Amino acid sequence: MSDLKSLKKQLTVLKKNHYELDRTILHLTAQKFDIEAKKNPHELNMIRDLKKRKLTIRDQIFNIEKQIKNLNC
């Protein structure tokens, strides 16, 4: 049962991180409409990297949810 508890704890942390990344990306993309932000390739690269990290976390969430489902069966 400790595996289940550990997985749920990991899931909670990942969901929080996913949410925080989502908010950060939304904030940065809203700023992207500013002319100076469009000229800054560093900011565009940062947004791209954050989106990749968000997708990686989403995959981890999916895998943990699948593990939890298998443990409950």
C-alpha positions as CSV (number, residue, x, y, z in Angstrom):
1,M,0.0,0.0,0.0
2,S,3.0,2.3,0.4
3,D,3.6,2.1,-3.3
4,L,0.1,3.6,-3.9
5,K,0.7,6.3,-1.3
6,S,4.0,7.2,-2.9
7,L,2.5,7.3,-6.4
8,K,-0.3,9.5,-5.2
9,K,2.2,11.9,-3.6
10,Q,4.3,12.0,-6.8
11,L,1.1,12.6,-8.8
12,T,0.2,15.6,-6.5
13,V,3.6,17.1,-7.0
14,L,3.6,16.7,-10.7
15,K,0.1,18.1,-11.1
16,K,1.2,21.2,-9.1
17,N,4.3,21.6,-11.3
18,H,2.2,21.2,-14.4
19,Y,-0.2,23.9,-13.2
20,E,2.6,26.3,-12.4
21,L,4.2,25.8,-15.7
22,D,0.9,26.4,-17.5
23,R,0.4,29.7,-15.6
24,T,4.0,30.7,-16.5
25,I,3.6,29.9,-20.1
26,L,0.3,31.8,-20.3
27,H,1.9,34.8,-18.7
28,L,4.9,34.7,-21.1
29,T,2.8,34.2,-24.2
30,A,0.6,37.1,-23.2
31,Q,3.7,39.2,-23.0
32,K,4.8,37.8,-26.4
33,F,2.4,40.2,-28.1
34,D,4.6,43.1,-26.9
35,I,6.9,44.2,-29.7
36,E,10.1,43.9,-27.6
37,A,9.3,40.4,-26.6
38,K,8.9,39.3,-30.2
39,K,12.4,40.6,-30.9
40,N,13.9,38.6,-28.0
41,P,14.8,35.1,-29.1
42,H,15.8,34.2,-25.6
43,E,12.2,34.6,-24.4
44,L,10.8,32.6,-27.3
45,N,13.3,29.8,-26.6
46,M,12.3,29.9,-22.9
47,I,8.7,29.5,-23.8
48,R,9.5,26.6,-26.1
49,D,11.5,24.9,-23.3
50,L,8.8,25.4,-20.8
51,K,6.2,23.8,-23.1
52,K,8.5,20.8,-23.6
53,R,8.9,20.4,-19.9
54,K,5.1,20.7,-19.4
55,L,4.6,17.9,-22.0
56,T,7.1,15.8,-20.2
57,I,5.4,16.3,-16.9
58,R,2.0,15.5,-18.5
59,D,3.4,12.2,-19.8
60,Q,4.7,11.4,-16.3
61,I,1.2,12.2,-14.8
62,F,-0.4,9.9,-17.4
63,N,2.1,7.1,-16.5
64,I,1.5,7.4,-12.8
65,E,-2.2,7.5,-13.2
66,K,-2.0,4.3,-15.2
67,Q,0.2,2.7,-12.5
68,I,-2.4,3.7,-9.8
69,K,-5.2,2.3,-11.8
70,N,-3.3,-1.0,-12.2
71,L,-2.6,-1.2,-8.5
72,N,-6.3,-0.7,-7.7
73,C,-7.4,-3.5,-9.9
